[in-house]
Amino acid sequence: MKTTAIAPHKSSLGMNANIAILVMFIAMAALSWVPYLGWIAAWGVPIVFLILEKESRFVKFWAVQAIGIGIVRAALSIIFQILYWITIPKVYNLNNLLSGRGWGAWRLV
């Protein structure tokens, strides 16, 4: 029986392709926790990997997937932030509380 050893897939970034993808997703996850910067970093990090990668179609495939994930994550984050701003009461002082100003969507109720 003949056995064939398969060498690890290399990236043109100087590391194993699986490690490059792992670094990309960890950077996305870490930067997504930064307020407002996370909206851009969620899809900006994969764009950098997509531009810098010259040879590996595997890394490019996952970079494109990560761009899509990042855009969806940013859009959902913005939508939920807007819903939060609308529905959470904004009471600045007793005057706003008594007059009904500053209550967002609850004012309509």
PDB file as gemmi writes it, atoms N, CA and C in Angstrom:
CRYST1    1.000    1.000    1.000  90.00  90.00  90.00 P 1                      
ATOM      1  N   MET A   1       0.841  -1.171   0.000  1.00  0.00           N  
ATOM      2  CA  MET A   1       0.000   0.000   0.000  1.00  0.00           C  
ATOM      3  C   MET A   1       0.888   1.235   0.000  1.00  0.00           C  
ATOM      4  N   LYS A   2       0.586   2.157  -0.870  1.00  0.00           N  
ATOM      5  CA  LYS A   2       1.387   3.360  -1.009  1.00  0.00           C  
ATOM      6  C   LYS A   2       0.769   4.489  -0.183  1.00  0.00           C  
ATOM      7  N   THR A   3       1.580   5.146   0.622  1.00  0.00           N  
ATOM      8  CA  THR A   3       1.099   6.275   1.413  1.00  0.00           C  
ATOM      9  C   THR A   3       1.683   7.554   0.829  1.00  0.00           C  
ATOM     10  N   THR A   4       0.880   8.572   0.835  1.00  0.00           N  
ATOM     11  CA  THR A   4       1.307   9.861   0.307  1.00  0.00           C  
ATOM     12  C   THR A   4       1.234  10.894   1.428  1.00  0.00           C  
ATOM     13  N   ALA A   5       2.304  11.584   1.650  1.00  0.00           N  
ATOM     14  CA  ALA A   5       2.320  12.656   2.642  1.00  0.00           C  
ATOM     15  C   ALA A   5       1.936  13.961   1.957  1.00  0.00           C  
ATOM     16  N   ILE A   6       1.004  14.644   2.529  1.00  0.00           N  
ATOM     17  CA  ILE A   6       0.547  15.915   1.972  1.00  0.00           C  
ATOM     18  C   ILE A   6       1.120  17.037   2.824  1.00  0.00           C  
ATOM     19  N   ALA A   7       1.816  17.929   2.185  1.00  0.00           N  
ATOM     20  CA  ALA A   7       2.406  19.066   2.895  1.00  0.00           C  
ATOM     21  C   ALA A   7       1.313  20.053   3.283  1.00  0.00           C  
ATOM     22  N   PRO A   8       1.500  20.748   4.405  1.00  0.00           N  
ATOM     23  CA  PRO A   8       0.500  21.745   4.798  1.00  0.00           C  
ATOM     24  C   PRO A   8       0.364  22.837   3.729  1.00  0.00           C  
ATOM     25  N   HIS A   9      -0.836  23.301   3.570  1.00  0.00           N  
ATOM     26  CA  HIS A   9      -1.117  24.337   2.586  1.00  0.00           C  
ATOM     27  C   HIS A   9      -0.494  25.641   3.070  1.00  0.00           C  
ATOM     28  N   LYS A  10       0.350  26.233   2.268  1.00  0.00           N  
ATOM     29  CA  LYS A  10       1.042  27.464   2.644  1.00  0.00           C  
ATOM     30  C   LYS A  10       0.344  28.683   2.056  1.00  0.00           C  
ATOM     31  N   SER A  11       0.432  29.746   2.802  1.00  0.00           N  
ATOM     32  CA  SER A  11      -0.087  31.021   2.359  1.00  0.00           C  
ATOM     33  C   SER A  11       1.084  31.886   1.904  1.00  0.00           C  
ATOM     34  N   SER A  12       0.820  32.852   1.046  1.00  0.00           N  
ATOM     35  CA  SER A  12       1.888  33.758   0.632  1.00  0.00           C  
ATOM     36  C   SER A  12       2.214  34.775   1.720  1.00  0.00           C  
ATOM     37  N   LEU A  13       1.479  34.744   2.808  1.00  0.00           N  
ATOM     38  CA  LEU A  13       1.746  35.631   3.940  1.00  0.00           C  
ATOM     39  C   LEU A  13       2.840  35.074   4.839  1.00  0.00           C  
ATOM     40  N   GLY A  14       3.376  33.893   4.498  1.00  0.00           N  
ATOM     41  CA  GLY A  14       4.474  33.318   5.246  1.00  0.00           C  
ATOM     42  C   GLY A  14       4.061  32.398   6.376  1.00  0.00           C  
ATOM     43  N   MET A  15       2.839  31.917   6.356  1.00  0.00           N  
ATOM     44  CA  MET A  15       2.373  31.010   7.404  1.00  0.00           C  
ATOM     45  C   MET A  15       1.476  29.952   6.795  1.00  0.00           C  
ATOM     46  N   ASN A  16       1.144  28.972   7.592  1.00  0.00           N  
ATOM     47  CA  ASN A  16       0.208  27.941   7.177  1.00  0.00           C  
ATOM     48  C   ASN A  16      -1.135  28.612   6.871  1.00  0.00           C  
ATOM     49  N   ALA A  17      -1.845  28.146   5.857  1.00  0.00           N  
ATOM     50  CA  ALA A  17      -3.110  28.764   5.449  1.00  0.00           C  
ATOM     51  C   ALA A  17      -4.154  28.690   6.566  1.00  0.00           C  
ATOM     52  N   ASN A  18      -4.192  27.570   7.288  1.00  0.00           N  
ATOM     53  CA  ASN A  18      -5.157  27.450   8.383  1.00  0.00           C  
ATOM     54  C   ASN A  18      -4.871  28.462   9.490  1.00  0.00           C  
ATOM     55  N   ILE A  19      -3.595  28.713   9.753  1.00  0.00           N  
ATOM     56  CA  ILE A  19      -3.221  29.696  10.775  1.00  0.00           C  
ATOM     57  C   ILE A  19      -3.582  31.102  10.307  1.00  0.00           C  
ATOM     58  N   ALA A  20      -3.385  31.389   9.038  1.00  0.00           N  
ATOM     59  CA  ALA A  20      -3.748  32.705   8.494  1.00  0.00           C  
ATOM     60  C   ALA A  20      -5.251  32.957   8.654  1.00  0.00           C  
ATOM     61  N   ILE A  21      -6.049  31.943   8.381  1.00  0.00           N  
ATOM     62  CA  ILE A  21      -7.500  32.082   8.527  1.00  0.00           C  
ATOM     63  C   ILE A  21      -7.874  32.259   9.997  1.00  0.00           C  
ATOM     64  N   LEU A  22      -7.228  31.503  10.862  1.00  0.00           N  
ATOM     65  CA  LEU A  22      -7.490  31.631  12.297  1.00  0.00           C  
ATOM     66  C   LEU A  22      -7.138  33.028  12.792  1.00  0.00           C  
ATOM     67  N   VAL A  23      -6.009  33.558  12.363  1.00  0.00           N  
ATOM     68  CA  VAL A  23      -5.598  34.914  12.752  1.00  0.00           C  
ATOM     69  C   VAL A  23      -6.620  35.932  12.257  1.00  0.00           C  
ATOM     70  N   MET A  24      -7.109  35.752  11.041  1.00  0.00           N  
ATOM     71  CA  MET A  24      -8.093  36.671  10.480  1.00  0.00           C  
ATOM     72  C   MET A  24      -9.373  36.684  11.319  1.00  0.00           C  
ATOM     73  N   PHE A  25      -9.892  35.504  11.668  1.00  0.00           N  
ATOM     74  CA  PHE A  25     -11.135  35.448  12.438  1.00  0.00           C  
ATOM     75  C   PHE A  25     -10.939  35.916  13.882  1.00  0.00           C  
ATOM     76  N   ILE A  26      -9.792  35.646  14.465  1.00  0.00           N  
ATOM     77  CA  ILE A  26      -9.525  36.138  15.828  1.00  0.00           C  
ATOM     78  C   ILE A  26      -9.420  37.656  15.824  1.00  0.00           C  
ATOM     79  N   ALA A  27      -8.751  38.227  14.816  1.00  0.00           N  
ATOM     80  CA  ALA A  27      -8.657  39.683  14.720  1.00  0.00           C  
ATOM     81  C   ALA A  27     -10.034  40.306  14.528  1.00  0.00           C  
ATOM     82  N   MET A  28     -10.872  39.672  13.704  1.00  0.00           N  
ATOM     83  CA  MET A  28     -12.240  40.173  13.527  1.00  0.00           C  
ATOM     84  C   MET A  28     -13.010  40.145  14.842  1.00  0.00           C  
ATOM     85  N   ALA A  29     -12.908  39.032  15.559  1.00  0.00           N  
ATOM     86  CA  ALA A  29     -13.647  38.893  16.817  1.00  0.00           C  
ATOM     87  C   ALA A  29     -13.145  39.874  17.861  1.00  0.00           C  
ATOM     88  N   ALA A  30     -11.831  40.054  17.936  1.00  0.00           N  
ATOM     89  CA  ALA A  30     -11.270  40.961  18.946  1.00  0.00           C  
ATOM     90  C   ALA A  30     -11.633  42.410  18.641  1.00  0.00           C  
ATOM     91  N   LEU A  31     -11.537  42.809  17.387  1.00  0.00           N  
ATOM     92  CA  LEU A  31     -11.832  44.197  17.040  1.00  0.00           C  
ATOM     93  C   LEU A  31     -13.324  44.498  17.021  1.00  0.00           C  
ATOM     94  N   SER A  32     -14.154  43.493  16.895  1.00  0.00           N  
ATOM     95  CA  SER A  32     -15.595  43.746  16.864  1.00  0.00           C  
ATOM     96  C   SER A  32     -16.137  44.183  18.217  1.00  0.00           C  
ATOM     97  N   TRP A  33     -15.377  43.988  19.283  1.00  0.00           N  
ATOM     98  CA  TRP A  33     -15.813  44.415  20.611  1.00  0.00           C  
ATOM     99  C   TRP A  33     -15.568  45.900  20.849  1.00  0.00           C  
ATOM    100  N   VAL A  34     -14.758  46.545  20.015  1.00  0.00           N  
ATOM    101  CA  VAL A  34     -14.484  47.970  20.178  1.00  0.00           C  
ATOM    102  C   VAL A  34     -15.687  48.746  19.652  1.00  0.00           C  
ATOM    103  N   PRO A  35     -16.286  49.605  20.472  1.00  0.00           N  
ATOM    104  CA  PRO A  35     -17.486  50.323  20.019  1.00  0.00           C  
ATOM    105  C   PRO A  35     -17.217  51.146  18.760  1.00  0.00           C  
ATOM    106  N   TYR A  36     -18.123  51.074  17.828  1.00  0.00           N  
ATOM    107  CA  TYR A  36     -18.135  51.779  16.551  1.00  0.00           C  
ATOM    108  C   TYR A  36     -17.002  51.353  15.617  1.00  0.00           C  
ATOM    109  N   LEU A  37     -15.804  51.104  16.118  1.00  0.00           N  
ATOM    110  CA  LEU A  37     -14.714  50.593  15.282  1.00  0.00           C  
ATOM    111  C   LEU A  37     -15.035  49.181  14.821  1.00  0.00           C  
ATOM    112  N   GLY A  38     -15.783  48.440  15.620  1.00  0.00           N  
ATOM    113  CA  GLY A  38     -16.154  47.079  15.276  1.00  0.00           C  
ATOM    114  C   GLY A  38     -16.993  46.984  14.014  1.00  0.00           C  
ATOM    115  N   TRP A  39     -17.767  48.034  13.711  1.00  0.00           N  
ATOM    116  CA  TRP A  39     -18.573  48.022  12.494  1.00  0.00           C  
ATOM    117  C   TRP A  39     -17.681  47.993  11.265  1.00  0.00           C  
ATOM    118  N   ILE A  40     -16.554  48.687  11.320  1.00  0.00           N  
ATOM    119  CA  ILE A  40     -15.627  48.737  10.184  1.00  0.00           C  
ATOM    120  C   ILE A  40     -14.659  47.561  10.223  1.00  0.00           C  
ATOM    121  N   ALA A  41     -14.144  47.247  11.396  1.00  0.00           N  
ATOM    122  CA  ALA A  41     -13.144  46.181  11.521  1.00  0.00           C  
ATOM    123  C   ALA A  41     -13.731  44.817  11.193  1.00  0.00           C  
ATOM    124  N   ALA A  42     -15.035  44.675  11.353  1.00  0.00           N  
ATOM    125  CA  ALA A  42     -15.662  43.383  11.097  1.00  0.00           C  
ATOM    126  C   ALA A  42     -15.498  42.951   9.650  1.00  0.00           C  
ATOM    127  N   TRP A  43     -15.435  43.871   8.729  1.00  0.00           N  
ATOM    128  CA  TRP A  43     -15.212  43.498   7.329  1.00  0.00           C  
ATOM    129  C   TRP A  43     -13.921  44.076   6.781  1.00  0.00           C  
ATOM    130  N   GLY A  44     -13.260  44.958   7.530  1.00  0.00           N  
ATOM    131  CA  GLY A  44     -12.003  45.539   7.084  1.00  0.00           C  
ATOM    132  C   GLY A  44     -10.827  44.589   7.186  1.00  0.00           C  
ATOM    133  N   VAL A  45     -10.785  43.795   8.250  1.00  0.00           N  
ATOM    134  CA  VAL A  45      -9.693  42.831   8.435  1.00  0.00           C  
ATOM    135  C   VAL A  45      -9.668  41.802   7.303  1.00  0.00           C  
ATOM    136  N   PRO A  46     -10.791  41.200   6.915  1.00  0.00           N  
ATOM    137  CA  PRO A  46     -10.739  40.251   5.797  1.00  0.00           C  
ATOM    138  C   PRO A  46     -10.355  40.902   4.463  1.00  0.00           C  
ATOM    139  N   ILE A  47     -10.708  42.170   4.283  1.00  0.00           N  
ATOM    140  CA  ILE A  47     -10.311  42.853   3.056  1.00  0.00           C  
ATOM    141  C   ILE A  47      -8.791  42.965   2.988  1.00  0.00           C  
ATOM    142  N   VAL A  48      -8.160  43.242   4.123  1.00  0.00           N  
ATOM    143  CA  VAL A  48      -6.697  43.311   4.166  1.00  0.00           C  
ATOM    144  C   VAL A  48      -6.100  41.953   3.799  1.00  0.00           C  
ATOM    145  N   PHE A  49      -6.640  40.877   4.363  1.00  0.00           N  
ATOM    146  CA  PHE A  49      -6.147  39.541   4.040  1.00  0.00           C  
ATOM    147  C   PHE A  49      -6.378  39.209   2.567  1.00  0.00           C  
ATOM    148  N   LEU A  50      -7.513  39.618   2.023  1.00  0.00           N  
ATOM    149  CA  LEU A  50      -7.820  39.351   0.623  1.00  0.00           C  
ATOM    150  C   LEU A  50      -6.838  40.080  -0.298  1.00  0.00           C  
ATOM    151  N   ILE A  51      -6.486  41.305   0.050  1.00  0.00           N  
ATOM    152  CA  ILE A  51      -5.561  42.087  -0.766  1.00  0.00           C  
ATOM    153  C   ILE A  51      -4.136  41.559  -0.646  1.00  0.00           C  
ATOM    154  N   LEU A  52      -3.718  41.202   0.575  1.00  0.00           N  
ATOM    155  CA  LEU A  52      -2.342  40.778   0.790  1.00  0.00           C  
ATOM    156  C   LEU A  52      -2.055  39.368   0.276  1.00  0.00           C  
ATOM    157  N   GLU A  53      -3.058  38.518   0.268  1.00  0.00           N  
ATOM    158  CA  GLU A  53      -2.849  37.133  -0.170  1.00  0.00           C  
ATOM    159  C   GLU A  53      -2.721  37.085  -1.696  1.00  0.00           C  
ATOM    160  N   LYS A  54      -1.639  36.454  -2.173  1.00  0.00           N  
ATOM    161  CA  LYS A  54      -1.381  36.406  -3.610  1.00  0.00           C  
ATOM    162  C   LYS A  54      -1.628  35.030  -4.220  1.00  0.00           C  
ATOM    163  N   GLU A  55      -1.415  33.951  -3.476  1.00  0.00           N  
ATOM    164  CA  GLU A  55      -1.434  32.613  -4.062  1.00  0.00           C  
ATOM    165  C   GLU A  55      -2.579  31.724  -3.595  1.00  0.00           C  
ATOM    166  N   SER A  56      -2.835  31.687  -2.309  1.00  0.00           N  
ATOM    167  CA  SER A  56      -3.740  30.699  -1.733  1.00  0.00           C  
ATOM    168  C   SER A  56      -5.206  31.032  -2.020  1.00  0.00           C  
ATOM    169  N   ARG A  57      -5.827  30.194  -2.827  1.00  0.00           N  
ATOM    170  CA  ARG A  57      -7.255  30.365  -3.087  1.00  0.00           C  
ATOM    171  C   ARG A  57      -8.070  30.014  -1.845  1.00  0.00           C  
ATOM    172  N   PHE A  58      -7.522  29.155  -0.993  1.00  0.00           N  
ATOM    173  CA  PHE A  58      -8.189  28.756   0.248  1.00  0.00           C  
ATOM    174  C   PHE A  58      -8.333  29.952   1.188  1.00  0.00           C  
ATOM    175  N   VAL A  59      -7.262  30.704   1.366  1.00  0.00           N  
ATOM    176  CA  VAL A  59      -7.308  31.892   2.233  1.00  0.00           C  
ATOM    177  C   VAL A  59      -8.206  32.956   1.604  1.00  0.00           C  
ATOM    178  N   LYS A  60      -8.130  33.122   0.295  1.00  0.00           N  
ATOM    179  CA  LYS A  60      -8.991  34.103  -0.371  1.00  0.00           C  
ATOM    180  C   LYS A  60     -10.466  33.739  -0.232  1.00  0.00           C  
ATOM    181  N   PHE A  61     -10.786  32.441  -0.353  1.00  0.00           N  
ATOM    182  CA  PHE A  61     -12.167  31.988  -0.183  1.00  0.00           C  
ATOM    183  C   PHE A  61     -12.689  32.365   1.200  1.00  0.00           C  
ATOM    184  N   TRP A  62     -11.903  32.069   2.230  1.00  0.00           N  
ATOM    185  CA  TRP A  62     -12.345  32.367   3.587  1.00  0.00           C  
ATOM    186  C   TRP A  62     -12.353  33.860   3.877  1.00  0.00           C  
ATOM    187  N   ALA A  63     -11.502  34.617   3.198  1.00  0.00           N  
ATOM    188  CA  ALA A  63     -11.536  36.070   3.357  1.00  0.00           C  
ATOM    189  C   ALA A  63     -12.840  36.634   2.792  1.00  0.00           C  
ATOM    190  N   VAL A  64     -13.268  36.122   1.645  1.00  0.00           N  
ATOM    191  CA  VAL A  64     -14.538  36.573   1.066  1.00  0.00           C  
ATOM    192  C   VAL A  64     -15.704  36.166   1.971  1.00  0.00           C  
ATOM    193  N   GLN A  65     -15.645  34.945   2.520  1.00  0.00           N  
ATOM    194  CA  GLN A  65     -16.686  34.518   3.458  1.00  0.00           C  
ATOM    195  C   GLN A  65     -16.719  35.426   4.682  1.00  0.00           C  
ATOM    196  N   ALA A  66     -15.548  35.784   5.186  1.00  0.00           N  
ATOM    197  CA  ALA A  66     -15.465  36.627   6.377  1.00  0.00           C  
ATOM    198  C   ALA A  66     -15.953  38.048   6.091  1.00  0.00           C  
ATOM    199  N   ILE A  67     -15.737  38.534   4.878  1.00  0.00           N  
ATOM    200  CA  ILE A  67     -16.262  39.858   4.512  1.00  0.00           C  
ATOM    201  C   ILE A  67     -17.783  39.833   4.585  1.00  0.00           C  
ATOM    202  N   GLY A  68     -18.398  38.787   4.050  1.00  0.00           N  
ATOM    203  CA  GLY A  68     -19.855  38.662   4.127  1.00  0.00           C  
ATOM    204  C   GLY A  68     -20.355  38.569   5.551  1.00  0.00           C  
ATOM    205  N   ILE A  69     -19.678  37.768   6.354  1.00  0.00           N  
ATOM    206  CA  ILE A  69     -20.048  37.648   7.765  1.00  0.00           C  
ATOM    207  C   ILE A  69     -19.892  38.983   8.472  1.00  0.00           C  
ATOM    208  N   GLY A  70     -18.814  39.694   8.183  1.00  0.00           N  
ATOM    209  CA  GLY A  70     -18.568  40.988   8.816  1.00  0.00           C  
ATOM    210  C   GLY A  70     -19.599  42.032   8.442  1.00  0.00           C  
ATOM    211  N   ILE A  71     -20.008  42.037   7.168  1.00  0.00           N  
ATOM    212  CA  ILE A  71     -21.018  43.001   6.737  1.00  0.00           C  
ATOM    213  C   ILE A  71     -22.360  42.707   7.394  1.00  0.00           C  
ATOM    214  N   VAL A  72     -22.734  41.438   7.462  1.00  0.00           N  
ATOM    215  CA  VAL A  72     -23.993  41.067   8.127  1.00  0.00           C  
ATOM    216  C   VAL A  72     -23.927  41.413   9.614  1.00  0.00           C  
ATOM    217  N   ARG A  73     -22.787  41.143  10.247  1.00  0.00           N  
ATOM    218  CA  ARG A  73     -22.617  41.456  11.664  1.00  0.00           C  
ATOM    219  C   ARG A  73     -22.712  42.965  11.904  1.00  0.00           C  
ATOM    220  N   ALA A  74     -22.086  43.764  11.040  1.00  0.00           N  
ATOM    221  CA  ALA A  74     -22.134  45.219  11.191  1.00  0.00           C  
ATOM    222  C   ALA A  74     -23.554  45.739  10.991  1.00  0.00           C  
ATOM    223  N   ALA A  75     -24.254  45.218   9.980  1.00  0.00           N  
ATOM    224  CA  ALA A  75     -25.625  45.662   9.728  1.00  0.00           C  
ATOM    225  C   ALA A  75     -26.539  45.314  10.898  1.00  0.00           C  
ATOM    226  N   LEU A  76     -26.433  44.097  11.419  1.00  0.00           N  
ATOM    227  CA  LEU A  76     -27.258  43.714  12.568  1.00  0.00           C  
ATOM    228  C   LEU A  76     -26.914  44.545  13.800  1.00  0.00           C  
ATOM    229  N   SER A  77     -25.649  44.825  13.993  1.00  0.00           N  
ATOM    230  CA  SER A  77     -25.243  45.636  15.132  1.00  0.00           C  
ATOM    231  C   SER A  77     -25.825  47.045  15.039  1.00  0.00           C  
ATOM    232  N   ILE A  78     -25.789  47.622  13.854  1.00  0.00           N  
ATOM    233  CA  ILE A  78     -26.341  48.968  13.673  1.00  0.00           C  
ATOM    234  C   ILE A  78     -27.857  48.952  13.872  1.00  0.00           C  
ATOM    235  N   ILE A  79     -28.537  47.951  13.334  1.00  0.00           N  
ATOM    236  CA  ILE A  79     -29.995  47.855  13.496  1.00  0.00           C  
ATOM    237  C   ILE A  79     -30.365  47.711  14.965  1.00  0.00           C  
ATOM    238  N   PHE A  80     -29.669  46.821  15.682  1.00  0.00           N  
ATOM    239  CA  PHE A  80     -29.974  46.643  17.104  1.00  0.00           C  
ATOM    240  C   PHE A  80     -29.625  47.878  17.925  1.00  0.00           C  
ATOM    241  N   GLN A  81     -28.584  48.606  17.529  1.00  0.00           N  
ATOM    242  CA  GLN A  81     -28.242  49.839  18.237  1.00  0.00           C  
ATOM    243  C   GLN A  81     -29.319  50.898  18.030  1.00  0.00           C  
ATOM    244  N   ILE A  82     -29.840  51.001  16.822  1.00  0.00           N  
ATOM    245  CA  ILE A  82     -30.921  51.953  16.559  1.00  0.00           C  
ATOM    246  C   ILE A  82     -32.172  51.573  17.343  1.00  0.00           C  
ATOM    247  N   LEU A  83     -32.517  50.276  17.352  1.00  0.00           N  
ATOM    248  CA  LEU A  83     -33.674  49.838  18.146  1.00  0.00           C  
ATOM    249  C   LEU A  83     -33.474  50.120  19.627  1.00  0.00           C  
ATOM    250  N   TYR A  84     -32.251  49.964  20.106  1.00  0.00           N  
ATOM    251  CA  TYR A  84     -31.951  50.260  21.507  1.00  0.00           C  
ATOM    252  C   TYR A  84     -32.158  51.746  21.788  1.00  0.00           C  
ATOM    253  N   TRP A  85     -31.663  52.604  20.879  1.00  0.00           N  
ATOM    254  CA  TRP A  85     -31.814  54.047  21.079  1.00  0.00           C  
ATOM    255  C   TRP A  85     -33.282  54.463  21.041  1.00  0.00           C  
ATOM    256  N   ILE A  86     -34.099  53.783  20.247  1.00  0.00           N  
ATOM    257  CA  ILE A  86     -35.508  54.146  20.132  1.00  0.00           C  
ATOM    258  C   ILE A  86     -36.293  53.694  21.362  1.00  0.00           C  
ATOM    259  N   THR A  87     -36.043  52.484  21.830  1.00  0.00           N  
ATOM    260  CA  THR A  87     -36.925  51.912  22.846  1.00  0.00           C  
ATOM    261  C   THR A  87     -36.510  52.175  24.285  1.00  0.00           C  
ATOM    262  N   ILE A  88     -35.257  52.461  24.537  1.00  0.00           N  
ATOM    263  CA  ILE A  88     -34.823  52.678  25.918  1.00  0.00           C  
ATOM    264  C   ILE A  88     -35.143  54.104  26.324  1.00  0.00           C  
ATOM    265  N   PRO A  89     -35.806  54.279  27.454  1.00  0.00           N  
ATOM    266  CA  PRO A  89     -36.141  55.636  27.909  1.00  0.00           C  
ATOM    267  C   PRO A  89     -34.879  56.449  28.170  1.00  0.00           C  
ATOM    268  N   LYS A  90     -34.926  57.699  27.734  1.00  0.00           N  
ATOM    269  CA  LYS A  90     -33.816  58.599  27.961  1.00  0.00           C  
ATOM    270  C   LYS A  90     -34.295  59.699  28.920  1.00  0.00           C  
ATOM    271  N   VAL A  91     -34.129  59.466  30.187  1.00  0.00           N  
ATOM    272  CA  VAL A  91     -34.560  60.408  31.203  1.00  0.00           C  
ATOM    273  C   VAL A  91     -33.334  61.203  31.636  1.00  0.00           C  
ATOM    274  N   TYR A  92     -33.308  62.483  31.302  1.00  0.00           N  
ATOM    275  CA  TYR A  92     -32.162  63.311  31.643  1.00  0.00           C  
ATOM    276  C   TYR A  92     -32.366  64.026  32.979  1.00  0.00           C  
ATOM    277  N   ASN A  93     -33.577  64.441  33.235  1.00  0.00           N  
ATOM    278  CA  ASN A  93     -33.862  65.092  34.517  1.00  0.00           C  
ATOM    279  C   ASN A  93     -35.350  64.947  34.815  1.00  0.00           C  
ATOM    280  N   LEU A  94     -35.769  65.436  35.935  1.00  0.00           N  
ATOM    281  CA  LEU A  94     -37.160  65.287  36.356  1.00  0.00           C  
ATOM    282  C   LEU A  94     -38.107  66.033  35.416  1.00  0.00           C  
ATOM    283  N   ASN A  95     -37.673  67.172  34.859  1.00  0.00           N  
ATOM    284  CA  ASN A  95     -38.511  67.932  33.940  1.00  0.00           C  
ATOM    285  C   ASN A  95     -38.836  67.112  32.688  1.00  0.00           C  
ATOM    286  N   ASN A  96     -37.835  66.441  32.117  1.00  0.00           N  
ATOM    287  CA  ASN A  96     -38.094  65.599  30.948  1.00  0.00           C  
ATOM    288  C   ASN A  96     -38.989  64.421  31.307  1.00  0.00           C  
ATOM    289  N   LEU A  97     -38.823  63.886  32.501  1.00  0.00           N  
ATOM    290  CA  LEU A  97     -39.653  62.770  32.942  1.00  0.00           C  
ATOM    291  C   LEU A  97     -41.116  63.184  33.061  1.00  0.00           C  
ATOM    292  N   LEU A  98     -41.364  64.339  33.641  1.00  0.00           N  
ATOM    293  CA  LEU A  98     -42.735  64.784  33.854  1.00  0.00           C  
ATOM    294  C   LEU A  98     -43.394  65.277  32.568  1.00  0.00           C  
ATOM    295  N   SER A  99     -42.623  65.865  31.649  1.00  0.00           N  
ATOM    296  CA  SER A  99     -43.215  66.407  30.427  1.00  0.00           C  
ATOM    297  C   SER A  99     -43.370  65.341  29.337  1.00  0.00           C  
ATOM    298  N   GLY A 100     -42.711  64.176  29.496  1.00  0.00           N  
ATOM    299  CA  GLY A 100     -42.831  63.119  28.496  1.00  0.00           C  
ATOM    300  C   GLY A 100     -41.784  63.191  27.410  1.00  0.00           C  
ATOM    301  N   ARG A 101     -40.893  64.171  27.468  1.00  0.00           N  
ATOM    302  CA  ARG A 101     -39.821  64.251  26.467  1.00  0.00           C  
ATOM    303  C   ARG A 101     -38.711  63.281  26.845  1.00  0.00           C  
ATOM    304  N   GLY A 102     -38.032  62.750  25.831  1.00  0.00           N  
ATOM    305  CA  GLY A 102     -36.876  61.915  26.071  1.00  0.00           C  
ATOM    306  C   GLY A 102     -37.189  60.458  26.346  1.00  0.00           C  
ATOM    307  N   TRP A 103     -38.358  59.997  25.948  1.00  0.00           N  
ATOM    308  CA  TRP A 103     -38.717  58.609  26.221  1.00  0.00           C  
ATOM    309  C   TRP A 103     -38.667  57.719  24.997  1.00  0.00           C  
ATOM    310  N   GLY A 104     -38.186  58.208  23.877  1.00  0.00           N  
ATOM    311  CA  GLY A 104     -38.074  57.367  22.679  1.00  0.00           C  
ATOM    312  C   GLY A 104     -39.425  56.845  22.224  1.00  0.00           C  
ATOM    313  N   ALA A 105     -39.499  55.582  21.891  1.00  0.00           N  
ATOM    314  CA  ALA A 105     -40.737  54.984  21.377  1.00  0.00           C  
ATOM    315  C   ALA A 105     -41.798  54.865  22.472  1.00  0.00           C  
ATOM    316  N   TRP A 106     -41.380  54.850  23.740  1.00  0.00           N  
ATOM    317  CA  TRP A 106     -42.354  54.732  24.811  1.00  0.00           C  
ATOM    318  C   TRP A 106     -43.264  55.959  24.877  1.00  0.00           C  
ATOM    319  N   ARG A 107     -42.813  57.076  24.335  1.00  0.00           N  
ATOM    320  CA  ARG A 107     -43.634  58.283  24.310  1.00  0.00           C  
ATOM    321  C   ARG A 107     -44.891  58.057  23.463  1.00  0.00           C  
ATOM    322  N   LEU A 108     -44.754  57.254  22.402  1.00  0.00           N  
ATOM    323  CA  LEU A 108     -45.919  56.960  21.564  1.00  0.00           C  
ATOM    324  C   LEU A 108     -46.963  56.124  22.293  1.00  0.00           C  
ATOM    325  N   VAL A 109     -46.510  55.289  23.203  1.00  0.00           N  
ATOM    326  CA  VAL A 109     -47.434  54.439  23.949  1.00  0.00           C  
ATOM    327  C   VAL A 109     -48.231  55.284  24.905  1.00  0.00           C  
TER     328      VAL A 109                                                      
END                                                                             
